[in-house]
């Protein structure tokens, strides 16, 4: 392989990116916007699912990386969310908080999987939070598919959705053989989910639920690898998340409580 590690950054617009050659910005949904040229690698080249980007979000970048990136470790980040490095929270320039290739390289000698710090909901389970903010039938049908296609994962699924924390945002850096196993499993489930649910006549924000379902079931896949001894928990490293634009925690917290107590679905990202 040509590279030790490469992290693709999913973006749908021109944006300030890390300059480290660890990163490869990917123009997601390029097939849906053929007249737009951001100057980045497009996700509609070769084997791709670019035309599903309005439903799969950053997963079209993950799919492209899975099929085309030649590196021992492959990762996915987001134009507004990155993995933090040693300079996390030092200075005002948030892009300087992002992990560099020089920092990441030594980690990969000790770890097989790099993840963002867990998201903790405290008063919600992964299932109840999804139910209050999106539509729970999407997870219910996903569970049906898992029981049919991957029955050995069923107990793990039930265990995970009742937890109050999980690895979210579809952010990961993983050894290529593990990424291959994960993506084979993930997209097999999501394509079947799409066969059963389609778009459901949802608005543009809510129809991106395939990407949200994957956030939940990544935790199912990972836990099963722990259970099977495929991945050693000691070889998993968590890094902080760098929010390039910051987060309006008041707005986010208010929306979270409205969703829980008044069933007010999310209408946009935060």
N, C-alpha and C positions, 0 to 999 in steps of 0.2 A: 504494500500500500504506500501511496505517495506521502500521506500525512499521518501524524499521530492522532490529531483531533481537529474537527471542524464543527463549528456551531452555526447553524443557519438562523437568520433573524427574519421572522415573518413580518411583512409590512405591505400595506395596500397603498401607501403614499410615500412621497419623498420625505425623508426625515434625517436628522443628524444621527449618525451611526458611530459605533466604536471603530477606531482606525486600525486596531490590532488585526493582523492577518489570520487570527483565530476565527474571525467572523465572516460570514457570507450572507449579505442581505438577499432575501428572496421576495420578488414581487408576486404576491399571492393574488389569485383570481385573474391572472393575466389573460386567460382565455375569455373571460367575461368583459374585458376592457382592452380589446386588441389595438385600439388607437392610442392607448396610454403607454408611454415609455418612461420609466423612472430611472433608467440607467442601471438597474439591478438585474441579477439573474432572474429570469421569468420561470414561473412554475408550470408553464404549459409546454415545456420542451421535453421530448422523449415520453417515456411512460409517466403519466400524470393523471391527477383528478382535479385539475385547475377549474374546470367548469362546475365543480361542486363547492367552490369557495364560499358562496353565499349561504351555504348550509354547514360546511365543515370548518370554516374559519382557518386558523393557523395549521390545521391538520393537512391542508394541501401542501404546505411547506414541508411538513414531516414526511408525507408520502414521497415527495420529490427527493428529499434527502435520502430516504431509505433506498430508493431506486438508483440514485445517481452519485451520491457522495462516496468517494473512495478514501476512507480513513479508518484507523483502528477504533476511534471513538467518534460518535456522531451526536450532536446536540441540537436542541431547538430552544430559541428564546423569542421574544416579542419586541417590536420596535419601542414599546413603552415600558417593557419589563425585562430586566436582565439579571444574571447571576452576579452577586456582589463579590468583590475581592478584598485584598488587604487594606485598600483605601476607603472601604465602605464608611460613609458618613464623615469623610474628611474633605472639607472644602465645599464650595457651592456648586461646582461643576459635577453633576451627577454621573456623567459619562465616565468620569475618572474614578468613580466608585466600582465600575464594572470589572469583573475578573479578567485578567490578561492571560495570554498564552503561556507566558513565563511562570505565572502563578499556578495555572491549571496543570501544566505538564507533570510536575512532581506528584500532584494529587493522584494522577491516573496510574502511578506505579503502586498506589496503595488501595485505590477504590475502583470498583467496576461501574458504579452508578453514582452520579451527582444529581442532587435534587434541590429544589427550592425548599426553604423551611416550611413545615406543615402549616396549613391554614386551620385555625381553631375556631369553632363556632360556639362552643361552650353550652349554650342553651338549645342548640339544634343538633340533630343527627345529620349526616350527609343526605339521607333520604328526606327528612322533614324539611331541611333547608331547600332542597331542590323542589319539593312539592309546593312550598310557599312562594318561591320565586319564579318557577317555571311550570312545567306540567308533568305530573308524576307518572302519567301513562307511558311516557317516553322511557322511563326507567323500568316500568313494569314489563313492557314488551321486550326491552333489552334482557331482562331476567329470563323471560320465556325463551329467548334465543340461546342464552347461555346454558339453560337447562337442557335444551335440545342438542346444541352443537358441542358444548363443553361441560357436560354434567358434573365432572369432578371439580369444577369451579363454583358450583351452586352454593355449597355451604360457606365458601369463602366470601361470595357475594353478599350473602345475608349477614355475615359477620361485619363486613366493611361498611355497609350502608347504615348500620346502627351505631357506628362510631361518630364522635363529635369533632373529628379532625381528619385531615387527609392532605395529600400532595395535589395541588391544583395547578391550573394555568397551562397544562400540557407542556410544562418546561421540564427538560431532562437532558442530561448528557450521559450516554451509555455506551458500553462496549458494543461493537457492531453486531456481533452474533446475538447478543441479548436484544438489541433493537430490532433485528430481523425477526426474532421469535415474537416479540411484542407486536410489531406492526402486522405480521401475518395473522395473529390472533385478533387484534383490534379491528382491522379493516374487514375481515371476514364477518365479524359481528355487525359493524356499522353498515356495510352494504346490504346485509339482510334486514337490518332495522329500516333502512331506506326503502327497501322493497315493500315493507309492511306499513310504513307510516307516511312516506313521501314528505310533502311540505306542510301538510295539515292546515293550509290556509292561514298561516300565522304571519304576524308582521315581520319586518326585516330583522329586527333584533331577536325575536323569539324563534325564528326559523333556523337560527344557527345552533340548534340544539344538539346536532351530531357531535360538534366540538365540545359541548358541555357534558354530554353523556360520557365521552372519552375521559374527561377529567375524573369522573367517579370510578369508571371501571379500570383505569390505569392502576388504581390502588388495589383493586381485586387481583389483577394480573401480578402485581409486585408481591402482594401477600402470599399468593400461591407459589411464587418462586422461592420465597422464604420457607414456606411449609415443605416444599419438595427438596430443599437444599441446593437449588440451582444458584441462588444468590445468598451470600452470607451477609447478614445485617451489619457485620463489622466492616464490610467493604462497600458500605453506602455512606456517602457524605452529603450533609445538608449545607447549603450556602444561603445567605440572606438574599432577599429580592430587592433589586434597585428599581424603584418606580421613577422613571425619567421625569415625568410630569408631576410627581408627588401624588398624594391621595387626599381627597376631601373626606376625612373620616367622619365628620358630622353628617354630611350628605349620605355617605355610605351606611353609617350606623342607623340613620333615620329610615332609610329604605329597607334595611334589614329588619327593623322592628315592625314597620308597616306590613312587610311581607309575612312575618310570623303571626302577628296578632289580627291583621285585617285582610290577609290573603291578597295583598296588593302586589301583583307580579312586577318584576323588574322590567323597566322600559328602555334601559341603556346601560352601558358599561360605566365603571367608575374609575 
